Amino acid sequence: MSSAAITTLVKMVESLPDDLQEKFVEHIRDYISDLEDEKLWDTSFRRTQDNLVAAARKAKQEIAAGQSTPMDYEQL
């Protein structure tokens, strides 16, 4: 983000009453925290994607070869 955009944003927030500024800051903190969490999940998924694909292929082969049994969800 350019410094001009940040300056504009700061001016907009400064024009709000103090209580709304606090709400805005809290909302932005939560939003940034959510973005950071999503980034971690994306990184983790990319790191394990090959393993997930391999496991799916193996399961598909076992099903096709009749080497699998349906999952009993009551035993989970």
HELIX and SHEET records of a PDB file:
HELIX    1   1 SER A    3  GLU A   14  1                                  12    
HELIX    2   2 ASP A   18  ALA A   64  1                                  47    
HELIX    3   3 TYR A   73  GLN A   75  5                                   3    
END                                                                             
